[in-house]
Amino acid sequence: MRSGGGFGRRMEATSAATRLARQIEFIFEVDKLKEIFRQTINSQSRRPENDAEHSWHLCLCVITLAEHANAKSLDVLRVLKMLIVHDLVEIDAGDTFAYDTAAMADQHEREARAADRIFGLLPADQTNEFRGLWDEFEEKQTPEAKFATAVDRFQPMLLNCRTEGAAWKRHGITQDRVIARNQHIAEGCAELWRYAEKMVQGAVDAGHLKPAPQA
Amino acid sequence: MRSGGGFGRRMEATSAATRLARQIEFIFEVDKLKEIFRQTINSQSRRPENDAEHSWHLCLCVITLAEHANAKSLDVLRVLKMLIVHDLVEIDAGDTFAYDTAAMADQHEREARAADRIFGLLPADQTNEFRGLWDEFEEKQTPEAKFATAVDRFQPMLLNCRTEGAAWKRHGITQDRVIARNQHIAEGCAELWRYAEKMVQGAVDAGHLKPAPQA
C-alpha cells in the first residue's frame, strides 16, 4: 500500500495548501474593514474611528475588564473571537449609526447577506464557526455575547465623553437616548454600567450632552 | 460584627470602583495606538496602516490560521492577548521599520521604558500580567510567542505583495533581506513560511520586489 499511501499524502498536502490559500484570501478580503468609518471619533486626531481599530480596542477592553463580567466563569477566548469578527459584515453592509432608527430597520437583513458572502470565503467548517460566532453576538443571549455587547456599547460612550460629546452633538442625541440605547451594558457587566451612568451624567453636567427634552 | 462587615463591604466596593477607574484610564490612554503609523499600506485606500488596525488584523489571522501552527496544542487565548498588547509600547517608542537597522539598535531599550510607563497605568497584578505577555512576545521562545511572531511577520508581507511591493520599493528592500528578516515565520508555522516563500518569489517575478544584488 506504499504507493497508495504516497498518493494519499500528496492529496492531503494539496488539500492543506488549498485550505491555507483560501484562508489567506479571506484574511486579505477583510483588510477592507480598515476603511469602514464609524460616527465616533478618536481622542487624539479627532478623525472618525474605523471598524478595525474599534475591534482591536474592544479586544483590549475585554482582556482588561473581564474580571468585572456578571458571569462568574466567562469564556474569554470566545468573547474575543466574537469581537474580532463582529463587524466584518459592515464591509458590505456599511456602518449603521446606533441612533439611526430608519437604517436600523433592515440592518439585520443587510448584514446577514454580508455574513453569507464574507464568511463563505472560508473553508466550510470555518464558515460555520465564524457565522456561529456572529449569530451568537447578534442574539445576545449567552454570557459571552452579553459581555461582548457591553464593551461594544461602552467603548463608543467613553470616546464620546472624552471628545466633548462630538458625535452626540453632531446628531442631536440627548441623555435619555444614550441611556435607552446603552443600558443593556448592565446585562453583561453591571459594574461597568454603574460607571457608565456616572460618566454620562458627567457629560451632561459639563454641557457635552443635552439632557432629555422637557415633555 | 455587623457594622464591621458593612465597613468592610464599603471598603471593598470603593476599591473595586478605583480599580475599574484605573483600568478605564488605561483603555483610554491606549486609544493613542490608532495614531501610530507603520510603513505598510492598506490594500484599499493605500494609506499607511496604523498599529491598532494591524493588531486587529493579526488577531484575525490567529483565529483563522491557528490550525497550521507547528505546536500541536496552542494556547490561542494567550496568543491573542500577546498580540492585543504587543504594539502598545510604540505609543511612546514609535514604530521602528523592520529594515531600519540603525533604529533597531536601541529599539528594545526604548520600548522597555514605554512598557514600564504604559503597563504601569494598570493595577499591579495586571501590570505584571501584561508586561509578562509583552516580555514573552519579545523573547520568542514559547510556542505561543513563535506563532504570534509568525503572523506578525506574515501579515505585512501579504499587504506588501498585494500593494505591488509599495513599502519595499520605497525603502529599496531586496528579496534576500525579506527572506532573512521573515524566515523566523517557519519556527512558529512551517506551512505559512512555505506559502510566504512562494508569495515573495511571485512578487519578484512580477517586478514588485528586486532580487538580491549580484555579488
Interface residues (C-beta under 8 A of the other chain):
Chain A: A16 A17 L20 A21 Q23 I24 F26 I27 F28 V30 D31 K32 L33 K34 E35 N42 S43 Q44 S45 E49 N50 A52 E53 S55 W56 H57 C59 L60 C61 I63 T64 L65 H68 V76 L77 L80 K81 I84 V85 L122 Q126 Q155 L158 L159 R162 E191 L192 Y195
Chain B: A16 A17 L20 A21 Q23 I24 F26 I27 F28 V30 D31 K32 L33 K34 E35 N42 S43 Q44 S45 E49 N50 A52 E53 S55 W56 H57 C59 L60 C61 I63 T64 L65 H68 V76 L77 L80 K81 I84 V85 L122 Q126 Q155 L158 L159 R162 E191 L192 Y195
